[in-house]
Amino acid sequence: MSVAGVGEFGLIDRVTARLSYGSTVLLGPGDDGALVAAPDARVVASTDVLVEGRHFRRDWSGARDVGHRAAAANLADIAAMGATPTALLVALCIPADLPIEWAEELAAGLAAEAATVGASVVGGDMSGSPTLTIAVTALGDLAGRTPVVRSGARPGDVVALAGRTGYAAAGLTVLSRGFRTPRLLVEAYRRPEVPYPAGPQAAGLGATAMIDVSDGLLADLGHVARASGVGVDVRRDAFEVPRQMRDAAQALGVDPYTWLLAGGEDHALAATFPPEVTLPEQWRPIGRVVAGAGVTVDGEPYQGVTGWDHFR
Amino acid sequence: MSVAGVGEFGLIDRVTARLSYGSTVLLGPGDDGALVAAPDARVVASTDVLVEGRHFRRDWSGARDVGHRAAAANLADIAAMGATPTALLVALCIPADLPIEWAEELAAGLAAEAATVGASVVGGDMSGSPTLTIAVTALGDLAGRTPVVRSGARPGDVVALAGRTGYAAAGLTVLSRGFRTPRLLVEAYRRPEVPYPAGPQAAGLGATAMIDVSDGLLADLGHVARASGVGVDVRRDAFEVPRQMRDAAQALGVDPYTWLLAGGEDHALAATFPPEVTLPEQWRPIGRVVAGAGVTVDGEPYQGVTGWDHFR
């Protein structure tokens, strides 16, 4: 049955029936607004939107995958501020012929990804639209920590990375060339593995700047460099090309470093730390903050594509 | 110039340049997340989405009007919980050929409406899309008040209304028939006048249930009746047909009570109060909560259209 068949309120009932609520949810869906605990007396909030054909394709990702990815993109933003996610709100715009199951599975994916960090889907809105669109807002709590912004990097700081880069971009290239394997890469594109706890951990360690790697590592470090008024130099030898990525790169005729350095959507976290901080295992040093401007690789401007602009 | 001409980051810069921030904003746009004060240690959150062709038309409303209305729809939800709005986040999906000025004016409208209640636009996301879509999330603070939900109405309670109904629906009918006047009605459709302070006021007075009238008064009271397990009876003589509405109804061959009782999008607030509460001037009694189920008008089922389903 399509969503037009059950109507707006029928669909909302069917989708919210899939949800469960963590301890931060004081009032869930079904009223004019949700009520979420904000024990820190400040709330971190971030919004990300996914548009079909631009951020996902239904033939490349299942509904549940899209739910995981939509949630991950937002939850990672909360983590990148040094906060723990508490809640998601979801605006869903759907073509009338969308199968109900697709919307239900999407909700299940959103809820499952949120549950991995103890957060819940607490509300949202639905509308018909010719374009399938998913706008998610995430909320989070800092538990007294200082938020880690993009503008605090200082020359001499160590640049470190938690999580992986290039996997999602490699998976996307694989799919866009008509292949379905290697599974590791395709699955990484469909459901990013985000190192959420590394965000609050970095805040606790005194990270001077942090960002969610969504546009591509070099592009996102560029945002940090610009906001902080510094330069960033990344060491290429800090990145090892995993076997499956190397094989796929060879088969597809791609430089795997384009994936590793410029591929987005794995939602790794990149942060800068004062040099005296002892980095835990999750945080792998990949470069240095330097005086100047812009991002270099081994001291040289990077020659490849560096990131993604959603209008170009 | 179109949005494609300046690119995603250029457009974000131009739009955020229009914004200013109230005292609840601890960190505004430009980072992975915003940081908003939540002095109550709980945060009310609500999301509403507007899709071009379904919720607005660019030939019927200016960009600034659409911004006002998108903000109002969300801010009213916060007020309907008994809270004071603090912040908006906006996901904007725009066709590449949209003039930049349209996006800038939209942001100005969103910010101006938020400013009327001391709230600010603190963040968002932008993407290209074939369908112009605006998803807004509003946050609010209860200042220690108990949230007013839909499920607390009890038989014997007084049903009261703050704000007006039927104006936006009348304005929409006027526009859809190709007219531009009466201005009062058309302007009411373009920019709803929401009685925001009446929300926290009702919470303070001990309202047992409250809802934002967005689908239509009878439909929204139906949500309250269903959630509370009660019936609601509305008195038709509690509604006076304003002169311009009467004239327009006559000219267009419409029963003006269809607008008053079933027209949505004015974002009035409807609430139920224990009978002993002395209602202030802003809250006009319009009916009674009764034992039973459903919504009646003068004790009888209403024969007209009662509301709006976004998929039908």
Interface residues (C-beta under 8 A of the other chain):
Chain A: V3 A4 V6 G7 E8 F9 L11 L26 L27 G30 D31 D32 G33 A34 L35 V36 A37 A38 P39 D40 A41 R42 V43 V44 A45 S46 T47 D48 V49 L50 V51 G53 R54 H55 A76 D77 I78 A80 M81 A83 A87 L89 V90 A91 L92 C93 A96 V122 G123 G124 D125 M126 S127 G128 S129 P130 T131 T133 A135 T137 A138 L139 G140 L142 P147 V149 R150 S151 M210 I211 D212 A227 D309 H310 F311 R312
Chain B: V3 A4 V6 G7 E8 F9 L11 L26 L27 G30 D31 D32 G33 A34 L35 V36 A37 A38 P39 D40 A41 R42 V43 V44 A45 S46 T47 D48 V49 L50 V51 G53 R54 H55 A76 D77 I78 A80 M81 A83 A87 L89 V90 A91 L92 C93 A96 V122 G123 G124 D125 M126 S127 G128 S129 P130 T131 T133 A135 T137 A138 L139 G140 L142 P147 V149 R150 S151 M210 I211 D212 A227 D309 H310 F311 R312
